[in-house]
Amino acid sequence: MAKVAREMVEKAGVDVEKLLELLIKNASAELTTYYYYTILRVNLIGLEGEGIKEIAETARVEDRNHFEALVPRIYELGGKIPENMVDFHEMSACRPARLPEDPRDITGMLTVLVNAERCAVRGYTEICNLTAGKDHRTYDLSLSILNEEIEHESWFSEFLGEGPSGHFLRRGETSPFVSKFLR
């Protein structure tokens, strides 16, 4: 644990236990979303599904990267992730992104994907609001993840016909905002 890091966050007025709870629940959401997006991606078949597969894969890989970037910060602040995967899954900040009843229902699949991203956007916005001007490292990390989650939401919402977002799929690069935390 980085004792001075925690001390400075506490001195800045952040409830570190609440922050850790949010970070751990969001780390759980990232890892479980990575798992469920793997299943969703495998089921994106046919003419409609193939068009979404690359975007789902980018979001899937970036969610894994988000998990990997969150874990060190959790431990720096004196927290830890549960040793039991079932317990970790159950504490997720977001509902599982499970396949729709009919896995060939592309609209149902996109609805699952966009709802997972919207939950993530809410979660990281809450962490940013809690840490803004007080915990610079956690804020920077959460803001970086938030930027990527907003792009994910935009990609899926466009496929649902909710309107243009102005965001474009990244070619050859994943986690442009979060990559600095993975070095």
N, C-alpha and C positions, 0 to 999 in steps of 0.2 A: 504494500500500500504506500502511496505517496503521501506521507503524513502532512507535509506542508501544503500540498494541493488541497487536501480535505479541509485543513485548518483555514485556508484562505477562503474557500467556498463558504464555510460556516460563518466566518467573520463578515462576509459580504451579505449575510442574512438569508442564505438559502437553507431550507430544511433538507439536509443531505439525505436523511432517511426517506423522505417523500421522493426526492430526486432519484435515489437508487431504485425505489419501487417502480417508478416510471421507466427508468432505463432498462431494468430487468424485464419488465412486462413487454416493452417494445423490442428488446433483443429476442424474447420468446416469439413475438409476432413475426419478426424477420426470419428466424430459423424455421418456424412452422410454415410460413408462407413460401419459403424456398422449397420445402418438401411438397406442399400441395401444388405449387406451380409446376413442379416436375411432373406430377400426375396430369395436371391440366394440359401442359404442353404436349405430352405423349398422345393425348386424345384430340388434339387439334389436327384433324385430318380432313381430306376432301378439299374442294376448291375454296370454300370459305375459310376453313381452318388453317390451311397452309399460309394464307395471307396474314394471319395473326401470329403464327408460330415464332417468327423472328423477334417480334416485339415482346411476346411472353417470355422468350428465352432471355432477352436483355434484362427485363424486370426481375426474372428469377435469379440470374447471376448477381445483379446489383443488390437484391435482398440478402443474398448470402454475404456479400461484401459489407453490407450494413451491420449484420450480425458480428462479423469479424472485427469491424471498427468499434462497435459498442463495448465488446467484452473487456478490452484493456481499460477503458474509462470506468467501467463498473468496479473493477479491482483496484484502480488507482484511488477511488473514493472509499475504499474499505468494504465494498460489497462483494457478492459472489453469485454465480448462477447455481441453481439447484443441481445436486449430483444425480438426481433421478429425472430422466427424460420425460416421463409421464407427468410428473409434477411441473416441469418446465413448460410443457405443452399446455397444460390446464391453466396456467397463469397468463397466457397470452393476452396482450392488450386488444387484440382483434379476433373476431370469430374465424374459425378455420375456413380457408378458401377451397372448400370441397367442390368436387364435380357437381354440376346440376344433375337432377334425376335422369334426364336424357343427355348423355355426354355428346350427342350429335347436335344438340341445340346450341348453335354458336351465339345467339343472343343471350341465352342463359349463361354460357361460359363467360362472355364479355361482362355480364352483370356481376358475376362472382369476382372477376378480375378488378373491375372498376370500384366495387365496394371495398375490396381489400386495400386498394390504394387510398381511397378516401379515409378509411380508418387510420391508415399510417399518417396521412397529412394532418389529421386531427391530433394524433399522438405527438408528433414532432413539433407541431405548433405549440402544444401545451408545454413541452420541455423548453422550447425557445422562450416562451413567455416567462417561465419560471427562472431561467438563467440569464436573461438579457441584462447586460451591464453588471453581472455579479459573478458568473462562472464562465469565463471567456472560452475555455477549452471545450466544455460541454456544449455551450451555445454554438460554437463554430462547428463542432461535429454534428449536432442536431440540425443546424441550418443547412449543412451540406447534404445530409440525408433528406431533409425536407425538400430541397431543390430537386433531387432525383425522384422522390415520390410524387411531386407535383407533375413532373414530366410523364411518369408512368400513368397517372390518372388521366392526363390529357390524351395520351395515345389511345387508351381504351375507350374513353368517352367519345372520341372522334368516330371510332368504329360503330358506336351505338347511335351515331347521328345526332349527337347533342350540340354540334357546331364545331367550327374550326378553333384550334387552340394556338396555332402559330408555332407549335413545337414539332421538331423533326426527329426521326429515329437516328440514333448515333451509329455511325459506321465505323467498325473496327475499334471502338473505344467503349469501355464500360466504366461506370462510376467516375465520371470526370470530376465531380465535386468531392467525392469521398476518398478517391485514390490517395490523397496526401496522408490519410490516416492509416493506410495499409502498408506503408513503407517501413 
